[in-house]
């Protein structure tokens, strides 16, 4: 198995990179919440243990609260690049 820019090239479906997963998640959140992309920050990114999904944590300023941030975890399929879920991340 050969790897090129973090992508598998052994005849199987090509997995997306962390950078691509972050870009997909950012565009998805921007569209769902009607936010400018520049208002969204990447906070965390993690490949699941089974290597099937990326968990991308994004932050954005709540427009009605001034400086308070909301955080979302976007789950992106590592092979198909499909967004599988969006969940709130509670920060205490």
BALOVEX-571449 format. One line per 2 residues: number of its first residue (from 1); their letters; for each residue x, y, z of N, C-alpha, C. Coordinates in nm, 3 decimals. Example, Ala and Ser with C-alpha at 12.3 -4.5 7.8 and 13.67 -1.06 7.14 Angstrom:
% residues 2
1> as> 1.319,-0.569,0.780,1.230,-0.450,0.780,1.320,-0.330,0.780 ~ 1.285,-0.225,0.708,1.367,-0.106,0.714,1.290,0.003,0.787 .
END
This chain:
% residues 92
1> xx> 0.084,-0.118,0.000,0.000,0.000,0.000,0.089,0.124,0.000 ~ 0.061,0.217,-0.089,0.137,0.341,-0.096,0.049,0.456,-0.046 .
3> xx> 0.115,0.554,0.012,0.043,0.672,0.057,0.098,0.794,-0.016 ~ 0.008,0.879,-0.058,0.044,1.002,-0.128,-0.039,1.114,-0.070 .
5> xx> 0.026,1.210,-0.004,-0.044,1.321,0.059,-0.155,1.271,0.150 ~ -0.125,1.167,0.231,-0.219,1.109,0.327,-0.336,1.039,0.261 .
7> xx> -0.329,1.009,0.132,-0.438,0.940,0.063,-0.391,0.799,0.026 ~ -0.478,0.702,0.042,-0.445,0.566,0.005,-0.453,0.553,-0.146 .
9> xx> -0.355,0.484,-0.204,-0.353,0.468,-0.348,-0.334,0.321,-0.386 ~ -0.399,0.230,-0.314,-0.382,0.088,-0.340,-0.502,0.028,-0.413 .
11> xx> -0.576,0.108,-0.485,-0.692,0.059,-0.557,-0.821,0.072,-0.481 ~ -0.814,0.097,-0.351,-0.935,0.119,-0.271,-0.980,0.263,-0.289 .
13> xx> -1.098,0.292,-0.236,-1.145,0.430,-0.242,-1.044,0.522,-0.174 ~ -1.023,0.637,-0.232,-0.929,0.733,-0.177,-0.989,0.798,-0.054 .
15> xx> -0.913,0.799,0.053,-0.958,0.865,0.175,-0.923,1.014,0.167 ~ -1.009,1.095,0.224,-0.983,1.238,0.224,-0.886,1.272,0.336 .
17> xx> -0.812,1.378,0.318,-0.716,1.423,0.418,-0.786,1.503,0.528 ~ -0.714,1.528,0.635,-0.767,1.610,0.745,-0.803,1.750,0.694 .
19> xx> -0.718,1.805,0.609,-0.743,1.939,0.555,-0.872,1.940,0.473 ~ -0.892,1.838,0.390,-1.014,1.830,0.309,-1.137,1.813,0.398 .
21> xx> -1.126,1.731,0.502,-1.239,1.713,0.595,-1.275,1.844,0.663 ~ -1.173,1.921,0.703,-1.198,2.050,0.767,-1.267,2.147,0.671 .
23> xx> -1.225,2.148,0.546,-1.287,2.236,0.446,-1.433,2.197,0.420 ~ -1.458,2.068,0.411,-1.595,2.018,0.388,-1.683,2.056,0.505 .
25> xx> -1.634,2.033,0.627,-1.711,2.065,0.748,-1.739,2.214,0.759 ~ -1.640,2.296,0.725,-1.657,2.441,0.733,-1.763,2.489,0.634 .
27> xx> -1.758,2.440,0.511,-1.859,2.478,0.411,-1.998,2.433,0.455 ~ -2.007,2.313,0.511,-2.135,2.259,0.557,-2.194,2.347,0.667 .
29> xx> -2.114,2.381,0.768,-2.162,2.465,0.877,-2.202,2.602,0.827 ~ -2.123,2.659,0.737,-2.155,2.791,0.682,-2.290,2.790,0.611 .
31> xx> -2.316,2.684,0.535,-2.443,2.674,0.463,-2.560,2.650,0.558 ~ -2.542,2.562,0.655,-2.651,2.527,0.747,-2.690,2.643,0.838 .
33> xx> -2.592,2.720,0.882,-2.617,2.830,0.976,-2.616,2.967,0.910 ~ -2.600,2.969,0.777,-2.595,3.095,0.703,-2.488,3.190,0.760 .
35> xx> -2.367,3.136,0.772,-2.255,3.212,0.827,-2.149,3.236,0.720 ~ -2.080,3.349,0.728,-1.963,3.366,0.640,-1.854,3.268,0.684 .
37> xx> -1.786,3.206,0.590,-1.680,3.109,0.621,-1.573,3.172,0.709 ~ -1.545,3.301,0.690,-1.440,3.367,0.768,-1.474,3.376,0.916 .
39> xx> -1.601,3.357,0.952,-1.642,3.362,1.093,-1.633,3.226,1.162 ~ -1.585,3.125,1.093,-1.578,2.990,1.148,-1.431,2.954,1.172 .
41> xx> -1.403,2.899,1.290,-1.265,2.861,1.322,-1.255,2.711,1.346 ~ -1.146,2.653,1.298,-1.118,2.513,1.322,-1.060,2.501,1.462 .
43> xx> -1.122,2.416,1.544,-1.078,2.399,1.683,-1.006,2.266,1.702 ~ -1.062,2.158,1.649,-1.002,2.024,1.664,-1.038,1.940,1.543 .
45> xx> -0.952,1.842,1.514,-0.984,1.744,1.410,-0.923,1.611,1.451 ~ -1.001,1.504,1.432,-0.956,1.371,1.475,-1.012,1.265,1.382 .
47> xx> -0.926,1.171,1.344,-0.969,1.054,1.269,-1.014,0.950,1.370 ~ -1.133,0.893,1.351,-1.184,0.794,1.446,-1.093,0.671,1.448 .
49> xx> -1.100,0.595,1.556,-1.014,0.476,1.572,-1.031,0.376,1.458 ~ -1.152,0.364,1.405,-1.175,0.271,1.294,-1.135,0.330,1.159 .
51> xx> -1.089,0.456,1.160,-1.040,0.529,1.042,-1.148,0.549,0.936 ~ -1.275,0.546,0.977,-1.385,0.561,0.882,-1.440,0.703,0.875 .
53> xx> -1.414,0.783,0.977,-1.472,0.918,0.983,-1.374,1.017,1.044 ~ -1.390,1.140,1.000,-1.321,1.253,1.063,-1.421,1.323,1.154 .
55> xx> -1.377,1.359,1.275,-1.457,1.440,1.366,-1.394,1.579,1.368 ~ -1.467,1.674,1.315,-1.414,1.810,1.299,-1.491,1.903,1.392 .
57> xx> -1.421,1.963,1.488,-1.484,2.059,1.580,-1.459,2.200,1.528 ~ -1.568,2.271,1.506,-1.562,2.409,1.456,-1.624,2.503,1.557 .
59> xx> -1.574,2.624,1.563,-1.631,2.727,1.650,-1.678,2.844,1.567 ~ -1.781,2.911,1.619,-1.826,3.036,1.556,-1.888,3.125,1.662 .
61> xx> -1.875,3.255,1.642,-1.928,3.354,1.736,-2.080,3.357,1.724 ~ -2.146,3.353,1.839,-2.293,3.368,1.838,-2.324,3.515,1.812 .
63> xx> -2.394,3.542,1.706,-2.421,3.682,1.668,-2.503,3.755,1.773 ~ -2.585,3.684,1.846,-2.672,3.749,1.945,-2.604,3.764,2.081 .
65> xx> -2.483,3.707,2.100,-2.417,3.712,2.231,-2.285,3.789,2.227 ~ -2.248,3.844,2.114,-2.124,3.921,2.106,-2.000,3.838,2.089 .
67> xx> -1.937,3.795,2.200,-1.812,3.722,2.190,-1.822,3.574,2.230 ~ -1.937,3.529,2.274,-1.953,3.388,2.312,-1.948,3.300,2.188 .
69> xx> -1.885,3.184,2.201,-1.871,3.092,2.087,-1.961,2.971,2.104 ~ -2.012,2.924,1.991,-2.079,2.794,1.982,-1.980,2.700,1.917 .
71> xx> -1.986,2.573,1.955,-1.898,2.472,1.897,-1.983,2.360,1.839 ~ -1.945,2.314,1.722,-2.015,2.204,1.655,-1.913,2.097,1.619 .
73> xx> -1.955,1.971,1.631,-1.873,1.859,1.585,-1.938,1.807,1.459 ~ -1.865,1.814,1.350,-1.913,1.767,1.221,-1.843,1.635,1.191 .
75> xx> -1.921,1.530,1.166,-1.865,1.399,1.133,-1.866,1.383,0.982 ~ -1.748,1.360,0.924,-1.731,1.351,0.779,-1.679,1.211,0.745 .
77> xx> -1.747,1.142,0.652,-1.703,1.010,0.608,-1.566,1.023,0.542 ~ -1.468,0.944,0.587,-1.330,0.956,0.539,-1.311,0.904,0.397 .
79> xx> -1.405,0.826,0.346,-1.392,0.775,0.210,-1.476,0.852,0.109 ~ -1.599,0.886,0.147,-1.691,0.948,0.052,-1.698,1.100,0.065 .
81> xx> -1.647,1.155,0.175,-1.652,1.299,0.204,-1.792,1.347,0.238 ~ -1.885,1.256,0.261,-2.023,1.291,0.297,-2.027,1.335,0.443 .
83> xx> -2.102,1.442,0.472,-2.124,1.483,0.610,-2.229,1.389,0.668 ~ -2.193,1.324,0.778,-2.281,1.225,0.840,-2.362,1.282,0.955 .
85> xx> -2.306,1.380,1.026,-2.381,1.439,1.138,-2.319,1.572,1.179 ~ -2.400,1.649,1.253,-2.355,1.773,1.314,-2.414,1.776,1.455 .
87> xx> -2.328,1.789,1.556,-2.373,1.788,1.694,-2.316,1.908,1.768 ~ -2.386,1.948,1.874,-2.336,2.053,1.962,-2.221,1.998,2.044 .
89> xx> -2.121,2.079,2.067,-2.015,2.043,2.163,-2.027,2.140,2.278 ~ -2.057,2.086,2.394,-2.074,2.169,2.513,-1.938,2.190,2.579 .
91> xx> -1.904,2.316,2.603,-1.780,2.352,2.670,-1.817,2.411,2.804 ~ -1.761,2.352,2.908,-1.794,2.400,3.043,-1.692,2.497,3.094 .
END
